[in-house]
């Protein structure tokens, strides 16, 4: 029984080395946010313009594998399919750069509510101190709303199809509300401890099996 207890304790220790964590959040108490929102429009929306919205954030103190993004979203009664493409982009000179990962939300609810975009299928590691952009790109005739944060966070970029050049316009406006979640990458010392713990488990399991014969 003592040997089994040791194994369980070691398993709990190994599992604690890699943990889910909040990389960034500008949500208020109780996951609150403002009632004002940016329009995120699809290319065939009834306003006749395609509008994408992006918000910047910075990586945490440790390398972190992106898991999901929670965004304060809703849709207008004028919306069609309510589909949203969510992208993680690099930063190039203070504006969104290349696409690093993407996810999709099939149906944005009427809201306002927090909607989760799952990035687990695109394991991108966010580096400490680097700036990244979370991009909302509506599909087809979607007429969506990305609500402002209520914690005083600023920084946003907009791309409109009716503006010549079609590039990103980054400005110091109120940032839309969102939270970035991920898994902290173990430090080298943590990896060593994990290896030692696994070796200990194998040795103890082998010893227990031998004595049971």
VOKEKOL-170598 format. One line per 3 residues: number of its first residue (from 1); for each residue x, y, z of N, C-alpha, C, CB. Coordinates in steps of 0.02 Angstrom, whole numbers, plus 50000, padded with zeros to 5 digits. Each point is the difference from the previous one (the first is absolute). Glycine has a CB too. Layout:
# residues N
NUM = X/Y/Z/X/Y/Z/X/Y/Z/X/Y/Z | ...
This chain:
# residues 213
1 = 50042/49939/50000/49958/50061/50000/50043/50062/50000/49910/49939/50061 | 50145/50060/49975/50044/50058/50001/50028/50014/49931/50029/49975/50118 | 49989/49971/49845/50027/50010/49934/49949/50032/49953/50075/49902/50018
4 = 49863/50077/49987/49947/50030/49959/49991/50073/50017/49943/49889/49993 | 50060/50129/50070/49993/50070/50020/50055/50043/49970/49946/49964/50106 | 50116/50010/49894/50056/50037/49971/49989/50013/49927/50077/49950/50084
7 = 49899/49999/49879/49987/50007/49929/49947/50053/49987/50032/49880/49983 | 49915/50120/50055/49947/50050/49991/50026/50070/50013/49915/49915/50033 | 50126/50094/50018/50029/50065/50015/50044/50024/49942/49995/49974/50123
10 = 50045/49980/49849/50044/50018/49945/49961/50018/49938/50088/49926/50047 | 49857/50037/49940/49958/50017/49943/49970/50069/50007/49975/49880/49985 | 50003/50137/50074/49973/50067/50012/50053/50052/49989/49918/49954/50081
13 = 50144/50032/49938/50055/50048/49992/50014/50011/49926/50049/49964/50109 | 49954/49981/49852/50014/50006/49929/49945/50040/49966/50062/49891/50001 | 49875/50097/50016/49945/50035/49969/50000/50074/50015/49936/49897/50005
16 = 50095/50124/50049/49999/50070/50019/50052/50042/49964/49957/49965/50110 | 50089/50003/49854/50054/50037/49968/49974/50039/49940/50083/49914/50038 | 49871/50057/49922/49970/50035/49944/49928/50016/50020/50074/49940/49914
19 = 49907/50123/50084/49934/50019/50026/49967/50050/49952/50039/49979/50119 | 49895/50020/49882/49962/50050/49962/50008/50067/50036/49918/49913/49957 | 50085/50141/50005/50012/50065/50030/49968/50054/49957/50107/49959/50052
22 = 49880/50099/49978/49976/50058/49963/50061/50039/49977/49891/50006/50067 | 50117/50001/49868/50056/50037/49972/49987/50075/50002/50028/49902/49927 | 49910/50116/50057/49981/50071/49997/49925/50005/50009/50098/50027/49923
25 = 49880/50026/50110/49928/50014/50006/49989/50074/50014/49980/49883/50041 | 49971/50146/49925/49979/50068/50016/49927/50001/50022/50084/50047/49918 | 49890/49895/50102/49932/49995/50025/49997/50028/50071/49978/49899/49927
28 = 49966/50130/50091/49991/50028/50066/49977/49948/50050/49972/50109/49948 | 50012/49912/50113/49977/49953/50052/49940/49960/49977/50042/50079/50088 | 49959/49856/49926/49946/49957/49978/49995/49992/49925/49941/50034/50101
31 = 50117/49974/49864/50003/49995/49927/49956/50053/49966/50022/49877/50011 | 49975/50182/50019/49959/50054/49973/50035/50037/49943/49946/50012/50113 | 50014/50024/49848/50025/50041/49945/49949/50053/49983/50067/49903/49953
34 = 49951/50142/50003/49957/50058/49983/49943/49979/49954/50099/50077/50014 | 49852/49967/49978/49945/49987/49954/50010/50032/49932/49925/49994/50098 | 50129/50045/49894/50019/50028/49935/50041/49949/49963/49998/50119/50045
37 = 49994/49878/49888/50034/49947/49963/50026/50025/49933/49927/49916/50056 | 50123/50050/49918/50024/50010/49932/49960/49954/49953/50116/50031/50041 | 49870/49994/49899/49968/49958/49949/50052/49955/49968/49913/50089/49979
40 = 50068/49847/50014/50041/49952/49962/49955/49973/49946/50075/49969/50101 | 49937/50052/49836/49954/49985/49946/50031/49954/49948/49946/50111/50019 | 50012/49844/49955/50022/49957/49946/49998/50035/49933/49959/49902/50064
43 = 50073/50070/49885/50005/50033/49935/49934/50011/49964/50111/49950/49992 | 49837/50011/50026/49935/50009/49968/49948/50025/50049/50029/49908/49919 | 49993/50124/50135/49952/50028/50048/49958/50055/49967/50078/49974/50096
46 = 49864/50041/49932/49955/50048/49968/50024/50072/50006/49907/49921/50022 | 50148/50091/50013/50029/50067/50001/50049/50011/49942/49986/50001/50125 | 50027/49946/49839/50041/50006/49940/50074/50010/50012/49901/50045/49947
49 = 50124/49939/50112/50071/50009/50015/50024/49942/50044/49989/50126/49991 | 50071/49851/49996/50030/49946/50039/50046/50032/50052/49994/49917/49902 | 49992/50071/50163/50040/50031/50054/50027/49945/50045/49930/50105/49995
52 = 50136/49895/50013/50034/49956/50048/50027/50042/50057/50031/49918/49908 | 49967/50054/50153/50025/50035/50059/50054/49958/50033/49888/50056/50018 | 50165/49976/50005/50055/49965/50033/50019/50036/50065/50043/49960/49888
55 = 49978/50001/50161/50021/50027/50064/50068/49972/50019/49879/50012/50036 | 50167/50030/49989/50067/49976/50018/50003/49974/50071/50048/50082/49919 | 49998/49873/50093/50015/49978/50068/50072/49976/50002/49879/49968/50022
58 = 50149/50026/50037/50070/49981/50008/50005/49932/50033/50033/50121/50008 | 50017/49840/49971/50012/49935/50030/50016/50005/50074/50040/49959/49890 | 49948/49987/50148/50012/50001/50071/50074/49994/50016/49887/49949/50018
61 = 50130/50043/50046/50070/49999/50021/50037/49937/49979/49966/50070/50096 | 49997/49877/49885/50030/49938/49978/49972/49980/49932/50015/49964/50120 | 50023/49997/49840/49972/49974/49938/49936/49961/50015/50116/49993/49949
64 = 49833/50019/50011/49934/49971/50014/49969/49976/49935/49985/50075/50099 | 49989/49864/49902/49966/49973/49942/49927/50024/49999/50077/49898/50001 | 49904/50136/49946/49933/50027/49994/49948/49944/50001/50045/50097/49935
67 = 49903/49912/50107/49946/49950/50005/49934/50027/49974/50058/49951/50099 | 49922/50109/49922/49935/50026/49979/49998/50076/50010/49946/49890/50030 | 50005/50140/49938/49986/50071/50009/49926/50007/50016/50093/50035/49921
70 = 49891/50003/50131/49931/50014/50018/49985/50073/49983/50001/49913/50094 | 49949/50099/49865/49985/50066/49974/49929/50021/50018/50082/49982/49906 | 49909/50082/50111/49934/50026/50016/49964/50018/49935/50041/50045/50112
73 = 49914/49911/49866/49970/50006/49934/49924/49998/50002/50102/49947/49952 | 49869/50073/49993/49928/49994/49989/49987/50011/49926/49974/50040/50118 | 49962/49950/49861/49985/50015/49931/49937/50044/49995/50052/49891/49965
76 = 49945/50145/49981/49944/50046/49987/49942/49961/49969/50080/50097/49985 | 49858/49929/50022/49944/49968/49965/50009/50000/49924/49926/50037/50093 | 50119/50006/49882/50013/50003/49929/50049/49947/49977/49978/50122/50004
79 = 50047/49838/50043/50051/49951/49984/49971/49941/49962/50063/50034/50101 | 49980/49933/49861/49979/49941/49963/50024/49936/50033/50003/50067/49896 | 50055/49907/50083/50022/49935/50025/50035/50002/50067/50010/49966/49883
82 = 50010/50093/50139/50032/50009/50067/50066/49963/50008/49886/50014/50045 | 50148/49971/49901/50063/49964/50003/50059/50049/50007/49950/49907/49931 | 50100/50072/50108/50057/50043/50013/50065/49961/49994/49930/50072/50075
85 = 50118/49956/49888/50068/49974/49998/50041/50040/50050/49989/49964/49877 | 50046/50001/50168/50042/50033/50050/50073/49981/49985/49906/49997/50088 | 50136/50053/49907/50070/49988/49984/50047/50027/50053/49970/50005/49880
88 = 50086/49962/50129/50056/50026/50037/50051/50024/49950/49980/49923/50099 | 50040/50140/49906/50048/50029/49953/50060/50028/50037/49907/50026/49921 | 50148/49977/50043/50060/50031/50026/49992/50076/49999/50070/49903/49962
91 = 49978/50132/50066/50000/50074/49998/50054/50023/49953/49957/50006/50119 | 50025/50040/49836/50048/50030/49954/49992/50075/50004/49997/49899/49923 | 50048/50134/50111/49998/50073/50005/49939/50028/50034/50066/50001/49899
94 = 49906/49962/50149/49941/50025/50035/49934/49984/49967/50071/50088/50042 | 49929/49868/49908/49939/49978/49966/50001/49924/49992/49992/50111/49939 | 49950/49859/50049/49998/49927/49989/50043/49979/49941/49886/49998/50049
97 = 50152/49948/49961/50043/49973/49948/49974/49934/49973/50097/50058/50053 | 49948/49893/49942/49983/49936/49970/49957/49957/50048/50106/50004/49933 | 49855/49951/50037/49957/49956/50039/50041/49943/50029/49902/50028/49926
100 = 50094/49964/50140/50037/49947/50036/49955/49940/50016/50075/50087/50048 | 49862/49926/49962/49952/49946/50016/49929/50027/49987/50078/49949/50087 | 49876/50005/49902/49931/50022/49988/49951/49950/50030/50036/50058/49895
103 = 49905/49967/50120/49945/49960/50028/49935/50028/49972/50066/49972/50107 | 49880/49993/49903/49936/50025/49975/49946/49990/50052/50035/49974/49882 | 49917/50071/50117/49941/49996/50043/49941/49993/49953/50051/50071/50094
106 = 49913/49872/49910/49948/49986/49951/49939/50045/50009/50039/49883/49998 | 49943/50132/50065/49940/50040/50012/50012/50047/50059/49927/49908/49955 | 50083/50156/50030/50005/50050/50053/49929/50014/50025/50107/50052/49950
109 = 49880/49940/50115/49932/50011/50026/49981/50074/49998/50013/49900/50074 | 49922/50113/49939/49977/50069/49999/50038/50041/50051/49887/49962/49963 | 50131/50006/50092/50043/50033/50050/49966/50057/50036/50097/49967/49931
112 = 49944/50076/50099/50073/49994/50004/50022/49945/50048/50008/50121/49974 | 50043/49841/50005/50024/49945/50041/50072/49984/49982/49884/49954/50010 | 50150/50008/50033/50068/49978/49985/49996/49938/49955/50044/50047/50110
115 = 49989/49957/49834/50003/49946/49951/50071/49974/49996/49903/50049/49934 | 50106/49885/50066/50066/49970/50001/50021/49977/49930/49982/49965/50118 | 50077/50057/49861/50032/49975/49939/50055/49952/50021/49973/50107/49935
118 = 50023/49831/50043/50046/49947/50021/50060/49998/49953/49904/49933/50048 | 50156/50076/49980/50062/49998/49961/50041/49937/50015/50000/50125/49999 | 49971/49826/50035/50039/49941/50020/50026/49961/49941/49931/49994/50103
121 = 50037/50012/49839/50024/49964/49941/50057/50037/49965/49885/49953/49986 | 50130/50108/50037/50055/50039/49971/50048/50019/50056/49925/50045/49908 | 50118/49909/50113/50043/50011/50058/50056/50051/49988/49975/49884/50034
124 = 50009/50179/49973/50048/50054/49991/50027/50021/50068/49942/50040/49894 | 50123/49968/50112/50030/50022/50063/50009/50075/50000/50059/49889/50012 | 49911/50145/50035/50006/50072/50007/50061/50016/50043/49874/50015/49989
127 = 50168/50029/49985/50063/50016/50033/49993/50059/50047/50062/49955/49901 | 49973/50044/50156/49996/50056/50048/50020/50066/49968/50025/49919/50093 | 49936/50133/49922/50017/50067/49976/49980/50015/49929/50091/49995/50079
130 = 49889/49955/49882/49979/50012/49931/49928/50023/49998/50081/49913/49960 | 49904/50132/49993/49932/50023/49989/49967/49958/49946/50032/50117/50034 | 49905/49865/49979/49960/49961/49952/49933/50036/49990/50057/49890/50035
133 = 49908/50090/49912/49935/50029/49985/49947/49945/49995/50055/50096/49939 | 49889/49915/50094/49941/49957/49994/49953/50033/49951/50013/49954/50119 | 49970/50010/49827/49962/50030/49945/49932/49966/49994/50107/50027/49940
136 = 49841/50015/50053/49932/49976/49986/49983/50016/49927/49965/50016/50122 | 50020/49932/49839/49987/50007/49928/49934/49964/49985/50125/50008/49971 | 49821/50030/50019/49934/49970/49989/49995/49969/49930/49950/50084/50080
139 = 50012/49862/49916/49990/49966/49936/49935/50022/49966/50064/49902/50044 | 49937/50098/49890/49940/50010/49959/49961/50062/50022/49995/49877/49981 | 49940/50113/50038/49957/50057/50017/49993/50010/50075/49938/49980/49894
142 = 50111/49996/50145/49997/50008/50073/50005/50074/50019/50050/49885/50015 | 49910/50135/50034/49998/50068/50027/50011/49993/50075/49920/50045/49907 | 50143/49957/50115/50017/49983/50068/50023/50061/50040/50031/49887/49961
145 = 49970/50104/50105/50021/50053/50047/50054/49972/50046/49885/50054/49995 | 50171/49983/50011/50052/49982/50048/50003/50057/50051/50068/49933/49913 | 49910/50052/50148/49988/50051/50051/50066/50025/50031/49889/49948/50023
148 = 50110/50116/49997/50058/50032/50031/50013/49971/50069/49976/50104/49935 | 50087/49902/50086/50016/49983/50070/49980/50058/50045/50096/49925/49963 | 49898/50062/50102/49982/50053/50048/50055/50010/50053/49879/49972/49981
151 = 50183/50009/50001/50055/50005/50048/50052/50052/49980/49982/49881/50028 | 50003/50158/49919/50046/50052/49979/50056/49977/49955/49974/50055/50104 | 50017/49888/49862/50051/49975/49954/49991/50031/49931/50006/49891/50065
154 = 50049/50133/49906/49996/50033/49935/50044/49965/49949/49977/50109/50057 | 50004/49897/49880/50037/49971/49945/49954/49958/49956/50103/49999/50070 | 49891/50020/49866/49956/49964/49955/50023/50014/49928/49902/50008/50082
157 = 50080/49948/49874/50014/50011/49929/49938/49980/49960/50124/49979/50016 | 49865/50057/49929/49942/49989/49959/50021/49995/49927/49926/50061/50082 | 50041/49894/49882/50013/49993/49928/49933/50001/49964/50106/49934/50019
160 = 49884/50115/49936/49937/50007/49964/50011/49992/49925/49957/50076/50090 | 49998/49889/49878/50007/49987/49928/49989/50062/49958/49963/49884/50021 | 50004/50167/50007/49986/50060/49960/50054/50053/50007/49879/49976/50012
163 = 50174/50009/50026/50057/50047/50007/50054/49981/49950/49974/50020/50123 | 50048/50026/49835/50051/49985/49950/50062/49969/50032/49958/50095/49931 | 50067/49852/50037/50059/49965/50026/49982/49939/50041/50060/50108/50000
166 = 49884/49894/50034/49976/49942/50037/50044/49978/50058/49948/49965/49897 | 50095/50080/50128/50045/49981/50055/49968/50013/50068/50097/50025/49927 | 49942/49960/50125/49977/50009/50069/50010/50072/50023/50025/49879/50023
169 = 49925/50147/50010/50004/50066/50031/50002/49990/50076/49937/50056/49904 | 50123/49948/50125/50008/49991/50072/49994/50067/50035/50074/49899/49982 | 49889/50104/50073/49991/50063/50036/49992/49987/50074/49947/50052/49898
172 = 50056/50000/50142/49999/49995/50073/49928/50004/50026/50115/50051/50006 | 49842/49907/49967/49931/49998/50023/49991/49948/50054/49962/50039/49888 | 49978/49959/50141/49984/49950/50051/50006/49930/49971/49923/50082/50059
175 = 50113/49875/49974/50009/49932/49975/49937/49958/50012/50123/50009/50022 | 49859/49947/49931/49944/49955/50013/50018/49952/50056/49964/50010/49880 | 49985/49962/50152/50009/49958/50059/50015/49928/49981/49923/50075/50064
178 = 50129/49897/49966/50018/49930/49986/50048/49974/50053/49983/50020/49877 | 50024/49914/50123/50048/49966/50044/50036/49946/49960/49928/50023/50102 | 50137/49972/49908/50041/49949/49967/50022/49948/50051/50039/50085/49914
181 = 49949/49852/50071/50018/49945/50044/50053/49955/49967/49885/50003/50051 | 50158/49968/49991/50051/49956/49972/50031/49955/50053/50023/50085/49914 | 50027/49877/50065/50035/49955/50045/50074/50020/50003/49920/49906/49972
184 = 50103/50107/50088/50069/50022/50011/50047/49943/49981/49964/50079/50092 | 50087/49938/49868/50051/49951/49981/50048/49990/50059/49991/50033/49877 | 50021/49904/50143/50044/49988/50058/50070/50027/49987/49933/49899/50029
187 = 50098/50129/50023/50070/50021/49994/50044/49938/50000/49975/50110/50059 | 50088/49897/49918/50045/49942/49998/50004/49962/50066/50065/50059/49914 | 49936/49978/50142/50003/49966/50065/49937/49959/50012/50071/50092/50044
190 = 49872/49933/49932/49938/49964/50007/50000/49936/49959/49941/50107/50021 | 50089/49896/49919/50004/49941/49958/50043/49946/50032/49984/50072/49899 | 50070/49949/50134/50044/49952/50034/49962/49966/50057/50100/50070/49971
193 = 49862/49971/50067/49961/49971/50055/49948/49952/49974/50019/50103/50068 | 49950/49915/49876/49950/49955/49970/50032/49934/49980/49936/50099/49959 | 50123/49903/50010/50034/49939/49979/50017/49957/50060/50047/50060/49901
196 = 49979/49972/50152/50017/49962/50060/49939/49967/50031/50096/50078/50020 | 49848/49959/49981/49939/49972/50028/49976/49940/49960/49970/50114/50043 | 50034/49891/49889/49978/49945/49958/50045/49939/50009/49955/50082/49918
199 = 50110/49930/50088/50046/49944/50013/49983/49966/50065/50091/50059/49936 | 49894/49982/50115/49981/49972/50065/49937/49958/49995/50053/50097/50055 | 49899/49926/49906/49938/49962/49991/50013/49933/49967/49937/50107/49992
202 = 50105/49893/49956/50014/49938/49964/50036/49950/50046/50007/50064/49892 | 50042/49961/50146/50037/49956/50045/49955/49970/50053/50103/50068/49979 | 49854/49974/50050/49956/49976/50053/49948/49952/49973/50017/50106/50062
205 = 49957/49909/49878/49950/49955/49970/50032/49932/49985/49939/50099/49950 | 50123/49902/50024/50035/49938/49986/50014/49961/50062/50051/50053/49901 | 49969/49981/50153/50015/49966/50063/49937/49969/50030/50094/50079/50019
208 = 49850/49957/49977/49937/49974/50027/49978/49938/49962/49967/50115/50035 | 50039/49887/49898/49979/49943/49959/50043/49939/50016/49963/50078/49910 | 50101/49932/50101/50045/49944/50014/49981/49965/50065/50092/50059/49939
211 = 49891/49981/50112/49984/49971/50066/49932/49965/50000/50071/50088/50054 | 49886/49929/49897/49934/49971/49998/50000/49930/49970/49952/50114/49991 | 50104/49865/49978/50002/49934/49969/50003/49945/50053/50058/50050/49900
